[in-house]
Amino acid sequence: MLSLLLIIFLIWLFFKLGVGIIKVLGFLIAAGLIFVFCAYLLIPFLALLAIGGLVRAVIR
């Protein structure tokens, strides 16, 4: 619910600032792609690095 309110607020703010709807949609698509990259690629990679570091510390 809070994220929905945030999206509505951002769209309202962009309209008040005079930014076009194409730029608003472009920003939302870019933000979604960044979120997908961080959620599905970056975080598991960092978790694998952390687990590898722990295994290496235990073996030594």
N, C-alpha and C positions, 0 to 999 in steps of 0.2 A: 504494500500500500504506500509506503514511504517513497519507494522508487517511482511509483506512478505519479505521485505528487511532485517529485523532483523533475520528472520529464515534462509534466505540464508547466511547471514553473520555468524551466529552461526554454520551452517553446514560446511562452508568453514573453520572456525576457528578450529573446531574439527578435520577436515581432516589434517590441517596444524600441529596440535598438536599430530597427530598420534593416535587419538581415533577412535576405530572401529565403523562401521555403526550400529552394534547392540547396542552399548552404546549410540550412537546419537539418535536412535529410542526410546530406553528406556527412555532417558532423556526427549524427546519430549512428550512421553506418560505420564510420571510422571508429567511434567509441565502442561499438559492438564487436568489431574485428579485433581491437586491442584487448577487450575483455576476453574474447575467445582464445586469443593467443596466450594471454597470461594464465587463464584458468586451465586450459587443456594441454599446453605445451611447456610453459615456463615452470609452473609450480611442480609438476611431476619430475621434471629434469632436476630442479633444485633438491627435491626429496631424494632422488637417486644419488645425487652428489653427497648429501648429508649422510645417507645410509652407508655409502662407500667410505666416507671419512670415519664413521664410527667403527666399521668393520676393520679398517686399516689400523685404527687406534687400539682396538682390542687385540689384533694379531701381534702388534708390536708389544 
